[in-house]
Amino acid sequence: NIPLICYDNFQVNYYVRCSRVKKYSSYDYDKFKETGKVVNTSIYRRHSHIIKRAGVLRGYENVTVSENFKDFQYWADWAEKQVGFYNKSGGIFWAIDKDIVGDGTTYHEDVCVFVPPILNNFYTKQPDYKLPRGLKLNTIGNYHVRIKEFGIRINVGTYKGMDEAVRAYQDARVAYLFKLMDIYGDQVDERVFPALLLNLTDSFVVPDIR
């Protein structure tokens, strides 16, 4: 049962770190006292974002949430113990990622990790294009290769064969991943970079376009 406590003649659900009530607060009482408005705590908002998107938002229709994660108190206790949970980039808390270590189908305590946006968006599955990601066929039939590093497009080179171009793109992406590892390696779960590297190398398949 969630305790209802009356503050200034206003009833608000408020958890405090006390053994007699819930451990984690869903409402920020200090802000309520200051502004008179009920404001969700950041930890509660981060949990509710998971619950609201899974199985509902576009791209998340088949995503599920573990039974443990559905419980805010369990999730908050788990989250506080995770590497990177309190880290921010650009003033925004790092994202919870289900795809890097897991298969992307569920928010579960065994596979979720907290990562900065640049890692959260690093690996995306290759669309069903005729050409592999990063390759562009020029007017004379050669393959131009480029990647993005820290938001900036980098020209890798131009190659006559698709196999050679794909390898060049893969090598450039791996080199970029190691740059990111130098920056974030000790700030994220130890499973993140090995999984990113494995996902990256496994994702490169030269399509048969004959």
C-alpha positions as a LaTeX table, in Angstrom:
\begin{tabular}{lrrr}
\hline
Residue & $x$ (\AA) & $y$ (\AA) & $z$ (\AA) \\
\hline
Asn1 & 0.00 & 0.00 & 0.00 \\
Ile2 & 1.30 & 3.43 & $-0.98$ \\
Pro3 & 1.15 & 5.80 & 1.99 \\
Leu4 & $-0.90$ & 8.94 & 1.44 \\
Ile5 & 0.56 & 11.77 & 3.45 \\
Cys6 & $-1.14$ & 15.16 & 3.73 \\
Tyr7 & 1.20 & 18.09 & 3.20 \\
Asp8 & $-0.29$ & 21.60 & 3.39 \\
Asn9 & $-3.81$ & 20.17 & 2.98 \\
Phe10 & $-2.77$ & 18.40 & $-0.23$ \\
Gln11 & $-2.64$ & 14.64 & $-0.51$ \\
Val12 & 0.35 & 13.37 & $-2.45$ \\
Asn13 & 1.91 & 9.93 & $-2.86$ \\
Tyr14 & 5.31 & 10.32 & $-1.29$ \\
Tyr15 & 7.85 & 7.62 & $-0.54$ \\
Val16 & 10.72 & 8.31 & 1.84 \\
Arg17 & 13.83 & 6.32 & 2.60 \\
Cys18 & 12.37 & 4.75 & 5.69 \\
Ser19 & 11.81 & 1.09 & 6.55 \\
Arg20 & 8.18 & 1.81 & 7.40 \\
Val21 & 7.27 & 3.02 & 3.91 \\
Lys22 & 8.45 & 2.60 & 0.33 \\
Lys23 & 12.16 & 3.06 & $-0.25$ \\
Tyr24 & 12.00 & 5.13 & $-3.42$ \\
Ser25 & 9.96 & 8.27 & $-3.95$ \\
Ser26 & 7.77 & 8.78 & $-6.98$ \\
Tyr27 & 7.11 & 12.44 & $-6.13$ \\
Asp28 & 9.58 & 15.19 & $-5.25$ \\
Tyr29 & 8.35 & 16.64 & $-1.97$ \\
Asp30 & 10.96 & 19.42 & $-1.90$ \\
Lys31 & 9.72 & 20.73 & $-5.25$ \\
Phe32 & 6.14 & 20.38 & $-4.06$ \\
Lys33 & 6.89 & 22.53 & $-1.03$ \\
Glu34 & 8.65 & 25.09 & $-3.22$ \\
Thr35 & 6.21 & 25.29 & $-6.13$ \\
Gly36 & 3.00 & 23.69 & $-4.93$ \\
Lys37 & 3.15 & 21.35 & $-7.92$ \\
Val38 & 3.45 & 17.58 & $-7.84$ \\
Val39 & 6.59 & 16.65 & $-9.79$ \\
Asn40 & 7.75 & 13.10 & $-10.42$ \\
Thr41 & 11.28 & 12.26 & $-9.31$ \\
Ser42 & 13.79 & 11.62 & $-12.10$ \\
Ile43 & 14.19 & 7.98 & $-11.10$ \\
Tyr44 & 10.41 & 7.49 & $-11.34$ \\
Arg45 & 10.27 & 9.20 & $-14.75$ \\
Arg46 & 13.04 & 6.98 & $-16.08$ \\
His47 & 11.12 & 3.91 & $-14.99$ \\
Ser48 & 7.80 & 5.13 & $-16.39$ \\
His49 & 9.39 & 5.78 & $-19.80$ \\
Ile50 & 10.19 & 2.07 & $-20.05$ \\
Ile51 & 6.71 & 1.00 & $-19.05$ \\
Lys52 & 5.00 & 3.47 & $-21.40$ \\
Arg53 & 7.02 & 2.63 & $-24.53$ \\
Ala54 & 7.23 & $-1.19$ & $-24.34$ \\
Gly55 & 4.52 & $-2.82$ & $-26.43$ \\
Val56 & 3.03 & 0.56 & $-27.32$ \\
Leu57 & 5.27 & 2.94 & $-29.26$ \\
Arg58 & 6.23 & 2.40 & $-32.87$ \\
Gly59 & 9.21 & 0.08 & $-33.03$ \\
Tyr60 & 8.46 & $-1.23$ & $-29.54$ \\
Glu61 & 5.31 & $-3.21$ & $-30.36$ \\
Asn62 & 6.96 & $-6.57$ & $-29.62$ \\
Val63 & 9.12 & $-5.38$ & $-26.72$ \\
Thr64 & 8.28 & $-6.70$ & $-23.26$ \\
Val65 & 9.22 & $-5.75$ & $-19.70$ \\
Ser66 & 10.29 & $-8.33$ & $-17.13$ \\
Glu67 & 7.99 & $-8.86$ & $-14.17$ \\
Asn68 & 10.68 & $-7.52$ & $-11.84$ \\
Phe69 & 11.12 & $-4.37$ & $-13.93$ \\
Lys70 & 7.40 & $-3.65$ & $-13.80$ \\
Asp71 & 7.84 & $-3.06$ & $-10.08$ \\
Phe72 & 9.14 & 0.48 & $-9.63$ \\
Gln73 & 10.75 & $-0.29$ & $-6.27$ \\
Tyr74 & 12.63 & $-3.29$ & $-7.68$ \\
Trp75 & 13.73 & $-1.39$ & $-10.78$ \\
Ala76 & 14.95 & 1.62 & $-8.81$ \\
Asp77 & 16.94 & $-0.56$ & $-6.41$ \\
Trp78 & 18.47 & $-2.45$ & $-9.36$ \\
Ala79 & 19.17 & 0.72 & $-11.36$ \\
Glu80 & 21.03 & 2.50 & $-8.54$ \\
Lys81 & 23.54 & $-0.36$ & $-8.45$ \\
Gln82 & 24.30 & $-0.24$ & $-12.18$ \\
Val83 & 27.39 & 1.35 & $-13.72$ \\
Gly84 & 26.49 & 4.60 & $-15.45$ \\
Phe85 & 23.04 & 5.06 & $-13.94$ \\
Tyr86 & 23.81 & 8.53 & $-12.57$ \\
Asn87 & 25.98 & 9.62 & $-15.51$ \\
Lys88 & 24.81 & 12.40 & $-17.82$ \\
Ser89 & 25.67 & 13.66 & $-21.30$ \\
Gly90 & 24.64 & 17.18 & $-22.15$ \\
Gly91 & 22.72 & 17.37 & $-18.89$ \\
Ile92 & 20.60 & 14.32 & $-19.76$ \\
Phe93 & 20.82 & 11.01 & $-17.93$ \\
Trp94 & 22.27 & 8.14 & $-19.91$ \\
Ala95 & 19.82 & 5.84 & $-21.65$ \\
Ile96 & 18.88 & 2.36 & $-20.54$ \\
Asp97 & 19.78 & 0.03 & $-23.42$ \\
Lys98 & 18.24 & $-3.39$ & $-24.08$ \\
Asp99 & 19.90 & $-4.08$ & $-27.45$ \\
Ile100 & 23.65 & $-4.09$ & $-26.88$ \\
Val101 & 23.90 & $-6.99$ & $-24.44$ \\
Gly102 & 20.43 & $-8.44$ & $-25.09$ \\
Asp103 & 18.55 & $-9.20$ & $-28.28$ \\
Gly104 & 16.41 & $-6.06$ & $-28.11$ \\
Thr105 & 13.14 & $-7.83$ & $-27.31$ \\
Thr106 & 12.89 & $-7.21$ & $-23.57$ \\
Tyr107 & 13.77 & $-4.82$ & $-20.78$ \\
His108 & 15.25 & $-7.29$ & $-18.31$ \\
Glu109 & 17.63 & $-7.00$ & $-15.39$ \\
Asp110 & 20.03 & $-9.52$ & $-16.97$ \\
Val111 & 20.63 & $-7.59$ & $-20.19$ \\
Cys112 & 19.89 & $-3.89$ & $-19.65$ \\
Val113 & 22.80 & $-1.46$ & $-19.30$ \\
Phe114 & 23.15 & 2.32 & $-19.05$ \\
Val115 & 25.13 & 3.97 & $-21.85$ \\
Pro116 & 25.67 & 7.46 & $-23.29$ \\
Pro117 & 23.69 & 8.40 & $-26.43$ \\
Ile118 & 26.69 & 7.91 & $-28.69$ \\
Leu119 & 26.85 & 4.23 & $-27.67$ \\
Asn120 & 23.09 & 3.81 & $-27.48$ \\
Asn121 & 22.92 & 4.74 & $-31.17$ \\
Phe122 & 26.17 & 3.14 & $-32.27$ \\
Tyr123 & 24.80 & $-0.16$ & $-33.46$ \\
Thr124 & 21.71 & $-0.36$ & $-35.62$ \\
Lys125 & 20.67 & $-3.32$ & $-37.68$ \\
Gln126 & 21.46 & $-3.02$ & $-41.35$ \\
Pro127 & 18.43 & $-2.05$ & $-43.43$ \\
Asp128 & 17.49 & $-4.13$ & $-46.44$ \\
Tyr129 & 19.36 & $-1.96$ & $-48.94$ \\
Lys130 & 21.10 & $-3.12$ & $-52.09$ \\
Leu131 & 24.36 & $-1.67$ & $-50.82$ \\
Pro132 & 25.77 & $-2.22$ & $-47.32$ \\
Arg133 & 25.69 & 0.70 & $-44.90$ \\
Gly134 & 28.37 & 3.30 & $-45.54$ \\
Leu135 & 28.85 & 2.49 & $-49.23$ \\
Lys136 & 27.87 & 4.65 & $-52.19$ \\
Leu137 & 28.34 & 3.72 & $-55.84$ \\
Asn138 & 29.84 & 6.55 & $-57.85$ \\
Thr139 & 29.35 & 7.31 & $-61.55$ \\
Ile140 & 32.30 & 5.22 & $-62.71$ \\
Gly141 & 31.31 & 2.11 & $-60.76$ \\
Asn142 & 33.60 & 2.45 & $-57.72$ \\
Tyr143 & 32.45 & 2.29 & $-54.10$ \\
His144 & 32.89 & 5.36 & $-51.95$ \\
Val145 & 33.08 & 4.65 & $-48.22$ \\
Arg146 & 32.40 & 7.05 & $-45.38$ \\
Ile147 & 31.49 & 6.83 & $-41.70$ \\
Lys148 & 30.41 & 9.16 & $-38.91$ \\
Glu149 & 32.72 & 9.85 & $-35.98$ \\
Phe150 & 31.42 & 12.01 & $-33.13$ \\
Gly151 & 28.71 & 13.32 & $-35.44$ \\
Ile152 & 31.12 & 14.28 & $-38.25$ \\
Arg153 & 31.21 & 12.50 & $-41.61$ \\
Ile154 & 34.60 & 11.02 & $-42.41$ \\
Asn155 & 35.63 & 9.92 & $-45.91$ \\
Val156 & 37.33 & 6.53 & $-45.67$ \\
Gly157 & 38.21 & 6.04 & $-49.33$ \\
Thr158 & 37.11 & 4.78 & $-52.74$ \\
Tyr159 & 37.38 & 1.12 & $-53.75$ \\
Lys160 & 36.84 & $-0.87$ & $-56.94$ \\
Gly161 & 35.32 & $-3.95$ & $-55.32$ \\
Met162 & 32.41 & $-4.25$ & $-52.88$ \\
Asp163 & 34.25 & $-6.77$ & $-50.69$ \\
Glu164 & 37.17 & $-4.39$ & $-50.30$ \\
Ala165 & 34.86 & $-1.47$ & $-49.56$ \\
Val166 & 32.92 & $-3.40$ & $-46.92$ \\
Arg167 & 36.15 & $-4.40$ & $-45.19$ \\
Ala168 & 37.35 & $-0.79$ & $-45.23$ \\
Tyr169 & 34.07 & 0.38 & $-43.69$ \\
Gln170 & 34.21 & $-2.33$ & $-41.06$ \\
Asp171 & 37.82 & $-1.52$ & $-40.18$ \\
Ala172 & 36.97 & 2.18 & $-39.86$ \\
Arg173 & 34.00 & 1.45 & $-37.60$ \\
Val174 & 36.05 & $-0.87$ & $-35.41$ \\
Ala175 & 38.75 & 1.83 & $-35.10$ \\
Tyr176 & 36.06 & 4.33 & $-34.10$ \\
Leu177 & 34.68 & 1.91 & $-31.53$ \\
Phe178 & 38.12 & 1.67 & $-29.93$ \\
Lys179 & 38.24 & 5.47 & $-29.71$ \\
Leu180 & 34.94 & 5.37 & $-27.84$ \\
Met181 & 36.31 & 2.62 & $-25.61$ \\
Asp182 & 39.19 & 4.89 & $-24.61$ \\
Ile183 & 36.64 & 7.50 & $-23.51$ \\
Tyr184 & 33.88 & 5.39 & $-21.97$ \\
Gly185 & 35.50 & 2.02 & $-21.26$ \\
Asp186 & 35.62 & 2.48 & $-17.49$ \\
Gln187 & 32.24 & 4.23 & $-17.28$ \\
Val188 & 29.96 & 1.49 & $-18.62$ \\
Asp189 & 29.16 & $-2.13$ & $-17.86$ \\
Glu190 & 32.09 & $-4.37$ & $-18.78$ \\
Arg191 & 29.88 & $-6.29$ & $-21.24$ \\
Val192 & 29.12 & $-3.26$ & $-23.41$ \\
Phe193 & 32.19 & $-2.95$ & $-25.63$ \\
Pro194 & 32.74 & $-6.69$ & $-26.24$ \\
Ala195 & 29.06 & $-6.93$ & $-27.25$ \\
Leu196 & 29.29 & $-3.86$ & $-29.50$ \\
Leu197 & 32.36 & $-5.28$ & $-31.21$ \\
Leu198 & 30.68 & $-8.64$ & $-31.72$ \\
Asn199 & 27.50 & $-7.05$ & $-33.04$ \\
Leu200 & 29.51 & $-4.82$ & $-35.35$ \\
Thr201 & 31.57 & $-7.58$ & $-36.92$ \\
Asp202 & 28.59 & $-9.93$ & $-37.20$ \\
Ser203 & 26.47 & $-7.30$ & $-38.96$ \\
Phe204 & 28.64 & $-6.96$ & $-42.05$ \\
Val205 & 27.43 & $-9.22$ & $-44.81$ \\
Val206 & 28.15 & $-8.47$ & $-48.46$ \\
Pro207 & 24.78 & $-8.87$ & $-50.20$ \\
Asp208 & 24.32 & $-10.80$ & $-53.42$ \\
Ile209 & 22.92 & $-8.18$ & $-55.81$ \\
Arg210 & 23.35 & $-10.16$ & $-58.99$ \\
\hline
\end{tabular}
